[in-house]
Amino acid sequence: MKPFSLLCVDNEEEFMANIKEFFDNLGNTVNTARNGQQGLLRAKEHQPQAVFLDISMPHIDDTETLRLIREIDDRIQV
């Protein structure tokens, strides 16, 4: 599998750590964010190819986060 850039947006630390470790070990670049606001900043900074997006987060909901990620780059797989 060709390495890719991934963003994991989730407020559960253990889940994010597991996802990061798994994909890091496969040679991928993984960035994390604890909420939608951080996720949007990371998406702008790192231009990931794919995003794991929690559907229940504080501050900004999943639907709004998804919409704003699509505005950044509609090619990002979420």
C-alpha positions as CSV (number, residue, x, y, z in Angstrom):
1,M,0.0,0.0,0.0
2,K,1.3,3.5,-0.9
3,P,1.8,5.7,2.2
4,F,-0.8,8.5,2.6
5,S,-1.6,11.4,4.9
6,L,-4.4,10.8,7.5
7,L,-6.1,13.1,10.0
8,C,-8.0,11.6,12.9
9,V,-10.5,13.9,14.6
10,D,-11.9,12.4,17.8
11,N,-12.3,13.5,21.5
12,E,-11.4,10.0,22.7
13,E,-7.6,9.9,23.3
14,E,-7.2,6.2,23.4
15,F,-9.0,5.7,20.1
16,M,-6.8,8.4,18.4
17,A,-3.6,6.9,19.9
18,N,-4.6,3.4,18.5
19,I,-5.4,4.8,15.0
20,K,-2.2,6.9,15.0
21,E,0.0,3.9,16.1
22,F,-1.6,1.5,13.6
23,F,-1.2,3.8,10.5
24,D,2.2,5.2,11.6
25,N,3.4,1.6,11.7
26,L,2.3,1.2,8.1
27,G,4.5,4.2,7.1
28,N,1.7,6.7,6.8
29,T,1.6,10.3,8.1
30,V,-1.0,10.7,10.9
31,N,-2.1,14.0,12.5
32,T,-4.7,14.1,15.3
33,A,-7.2,16.7,16.6
34,R,-9.4,16.5,19.7
35,N,-12.4,18.4,18.2
36,G,-13.8,19.8,15.0
37,Q,-12.1,23.2,15.4
38,Q,-8.7,21.6,15.8
39,G,-9.5,19.2,13.0
40,L,-10.2,22.1,10.6
41,L,-6.9,23.8,11.5
42,R,-5.0,20.5,10.9
43,A,-6.8,19.9,7.6
44,K,-5.7,23.3,6.4
45,E,-2.1,22.9,7.7
46,H,-1.5,19.3,6.5
47,Q,-3.9,18.7,3.6
48,P,-4.6,15.0,4.5
49,Q,-5.8,12.6,1.9
50,A,-8.2,11.0,4.4
51,V,-10.0,11.9,7.6
52,F,-11.4,9.7,10.4
53,L,-14.1,12.0,11.8
54,D,-16.0,11.3,15.1
55,I,-19.7,11.8,14.7
56,S,-20.2,13.1,18.2
57,M,-17.8,15.8,19.4
58,P,-18.0,18.9,21.6
59,H,-17.8,22.5,20.2
60,I,-18.6,21.9,16.5
61,D,-20.7,18.9,15.3
62,D,-19.7,16.3,12.8
63,T,-22.0,17.6,10.0
64,E,-20.6,21.1,10.2
65,T,-17.0,19.8,10.4
66,L,-17.5,17.6,7.4
67,R,-19.0,20.6,5.4
68,L,-16.0,22.8,6.3
69,I,-13.5,20.1,5.5
70,R,-15.1,19.7,2.1
71,E,-14.7,23.5,1.6
72,I,-10.9,23.1,2.3
73,D,-10.6,20.3,-0.3
74,D,-13.5,18.3,-1.6
75,R,-11.1,15.5,-2.7
76,I,-10.4,14.5,1.0
77,Q,-11.9,11.1,1.8
78,V,-13.9,11.4,5.1
